Amino acid sequence: MLVLLASAGIALLVSLFATPLFIRGFSRIGWGQFIRDDGPQSHHVKRGTPTMGGLIFIVATLLGYFGGKLLGQDAPTLPAMLILLLMVGMGAVGFVDDFLKISNQRSLGLGGWAKVAGQVVVSVLFGVLAITLPFGDSGRTIVDPVISAVRDIPWLDFTAWGAIGGIVFVLWILLMNVSASNAVNVTDGLDGLATGAVLISMIGFAFIAFWQFNQSCFVDEPSAGCYDVLLPLDVATLAATVVGALIGFLWWNTSPAQIFMGDVGSLALGGALAGFAIMTDTHLLLILMAGLPIIVTGSVILQRAYFKVTGGKRIFLMSPLHHHFELKGWAEVTIVVRFWILAGLFVASGIGLFYFEWAVQN
C-alpha cells in the first residue's frame, strides 16, 4: 500500500510541476498544434498551443512507478512492466505521428496504414510476451489465452488449441488495443476531454485491481468468487500512478488548455486501458470502462456509414460527437463536464457489474 501511495504521489508531483517546463520548452522549439481548416472555427485560436504533452504523463508514470518501487524496496513485476510496454510503445507510434505533423505543418502525420502497422507491431509484441513469458516456477504464463468479461469465460478458453489458440488470442489483443487507442485518439478533441475521461477509467481499474488483490485465489482460504489474476496489487499501483500523472497534467490541460496531449498521449492512454483490461481479466468490461471514447468513436462510424448510404446526408452536424454539440452552441466547458459525467456513469456501471458478479459468486 505504501508503494501505491508513493508511486501515485510522485507521478502527480512530477506531472504537475514539470508540465510548465515542458510548455516553455515546446513553445521555444515550435512544437505547436496544427488546426484543421474543416474543424470548428472556434478552434483556430488554439493554433500554436504546445502539443505532444503526452510525453509528460508518460514520463511521470515511469518515474512514479519506479520511484515508488525504489522507496518501498520492492521489485517491479511483469504484469505492470507489460502494461508499461504497451503504453510506451503506443506512445512511440503517436510521437512519430505528432512529429511528422509538426515538421510538415499539417494535420496529418503518419499515413493511415503506417499508423496501423505501428499499432500492430506493438500489440503483437505485447500479446506474444503476455502468453509466453513464464511466471515463477509454476510454468504459468503472465496471461492465459482466455477471453474474459468480468472474469475468464470458460467456452472462450484457447489453451487447448495450442499455437492456433495463441494466434487467435494475440489477434484479440490486437483488436482490443487498436480499438481502445484509436477511440481515445478520436475523443481527444476538446480541452481536457480525453484526459478527464481516461482519468475516471483509470480510477475504475485501480479499484478493480485492488478488489482482486483483496479477493485473490492465492491465499490460504480463498473465497468462492476469488480472482485468479497475477499480482493485482501491483496492477492497482500502476493504475493509481497513471491517475496521479493525469491529475497533474489535467491541471494544465483543462480549458483553456496550455498544452495538448497529442497522439503520443492519446494512443498511450488507449494502450494503457487495453493493458489494464487484459491484466485484470476484464476484456469485455472495457466496453463500459471506456464507454465514452467508444460512443464518440461510434458517432464517427455512424456518420460516415450514413453519409455513404444516403448519398451525402448526415446524422450529426459534425463528428466526432463533441463537435456536433459545439456547432449546436454548447460551450466547450459545458460539453467537457457533461461528457465527464457520462464517462463516470459508464465506469460506475462497469464497477457495479464487476461487484455484482462477485456478490453472486459469494
C-alpha positions, -999 to +999 in steps of 0.1 A: +000+000+000+029+023+008+043+017-027+009+025-043+006+058-025+043+068-031+041+059-068+008+079-073+022+109-053+055+110-072+037+108-106+013+136-095+041+159-084+063+153-115+034+159-139+021+189-120+054+208-116+072+196-148+044+205-172+051+242-172+088+234-180+076+213-210+052+240-221+080+266-222+104+242-239+079+230-265+069+266-273+106+275-277+113+247-303+079+253-321+061+221-311+027+237-316-007+223-325-018+225-361-056+231-365-076+215-394-094+240-416-125+218-418-129+217-380-150+241-358-139+277-365-136+284-328-106+260-326-084+282-347-075+303-317-057+272-304-033+271-332+003+270-319-006+257-284+021+233-274+013+197-281+028+163-275+021+168-238+015+130-235+053+128-231+048+144-197+024+119-182+042+090-197+075+102-181+056+110-149+041+074-148+075+058-154+092+080-127+063+075-103+061+037-107+099+030-105+103+057-078+077+042-056+092+008-061+126+022-051+112+038-019+094+007-010+123-015-018+100-036-040+108-051-074+088-042-105+066-070-117+060-085-151+023-076-154+030-039-147+060-039-170+039-053-198+013-026-194+041+000-194+054-017-226+020-012-243+017+023-230+052+035-241+050+015-273+018+031-284+031+064-273+061+060-296+038+054-325+019+086-316+052+105-312+062+097-347+027+108-360+029+141-340+064+149-350+055+145-387+026+168-383+047+194-367+075+190-392+052+192-422+029+218-407-003+199-415-030+180-396-019+146-410+012+128-398+017+091-404-005+076-432-034+055-421-018+022-428+016+033-414+000+042-381-020+009-380+013-010-388+029+006-358+000-003-336+001-039-349+038-043-341+033-031-305+002-051-299+016-083-313+048-079-292+028-074-261+005-103-268+033-128-276+052-118-244+020-119-223+012-155-233+047-169-234+066-153-205+066-178-176+057-166-141+078-182-113+084-219-112+048-230-119+052-227-157+022-205-158+023-175-182+015-139-173-018-141-192-038-172-201-052-173-236-088-169-225-112-141-234-129-127-204-158-105-194-157-098-157-135-129-154-124-157-178-152-171-200-147-210-200-160-215-235-136-189-249-105-207-235-080-212-263-054-230-241-061-264-256-058-250-292-020-249-290-003-225-314-036-217-332-052-207-299-022-184-292-026-167-326-063-162-321-058-147-287-030-123-299-054-112-326-080-105-299-054-084-280-046-066-312-083-057-317-086-045-281-055-023-283-061-008-317-098-001-308-090+014-274-061+036-286-080+049-316-111+056-295-091+078-271-074+095-300-108+104-315-121+116-281-091+140-277-108+169-294-117+194-266-096+208-238-093+182-210-119+158-225-098+127-231-076+134-201-106+135-177-124+106-193-094+083-191-086+095-156-120+083-145-115+049-162-081+045-145-097+051-111-121+023-120-093-001-130-074+008-098-105-002-078-110-034-097-074-045-094-073-036-056-105-056-051-090-086-069-060-083-046-083-085-015-102-114-030-072-133-046-072-170-051-035-171-039-043-171-002-047-199+023-085-199+023-098-183-009-134-174-012-157-190-038-155-159-060-118-154-058-098-140-087-071-160-104-051-130-117-014-124-111-001-096-088-033-074-088-019-051-061+010-040-084-015-036-113-035-014-089-003+005-081+004+012-117-033+023-123-030+047-094+003+060-108-014+068-141-042+085-122-017+107-104+001+116-136-032+125-153-044+147-125-012+167-127-015+170-164-052+179-163-043+210-142-027+225-174-048+207-200-082+219-188-099+248-206-083+269-218-056+243-223-020+255-221-008+222-236-024+193-256-016+156-252-012+149-289-013+114-304+016+104-283-007+108-253-040+096-267-025+064-282-005+057-250-036+061-228-057+038-251-029+012-249-029+015-211-067+010-210-064-022-230-034-034-209-053-030-176-083-048-190-061-077-201-042-079-169-074-079-147-092-104-170-119-078-177-117-077-215-153-072-224-159-049-194-136-024-212-167-016-233-181+001-201-148+013-186-140+031-219-177+038-226-173+075-235-145+070-261-164+041-276-195+063-280-175+091-295-158+068-320-192+052-328-205+086-338-178+089-364-185+054-378-223+061-379-217+095-396-196+080-423-218+050-429-250+071-430-232+096-453-223+069-478-257+051-477-278+082-481-256+099-507-244+128-486-268+132-457-256+135-421-268+124-387-247+149-368-237+184-377-201+173-374-184+142-360-170+132-335-199+138-313-184+166-292-181+188-323-218+182-330-227+199-297-202+227-303-220+236-335-253+235-317-239+263-295-228+245-264-199+260-246-167+239-247-165+236-209-202+225-207-195+197-232-164+185-214-180+184-180-211+167-192-191+141-211-170+135-180-203+128-162-212+103-189-177+087-185-183+085-148-216+068-152-201+042-176-173+034-152-197+032-123-218+008-143-187-013-151-177-014-114-212-022-104-213-051-128-179-063-116-191-062-080-225-078-088-208-108-104-186-112-073-216-109-050-235-136-069-204-159-067-204-155-029 
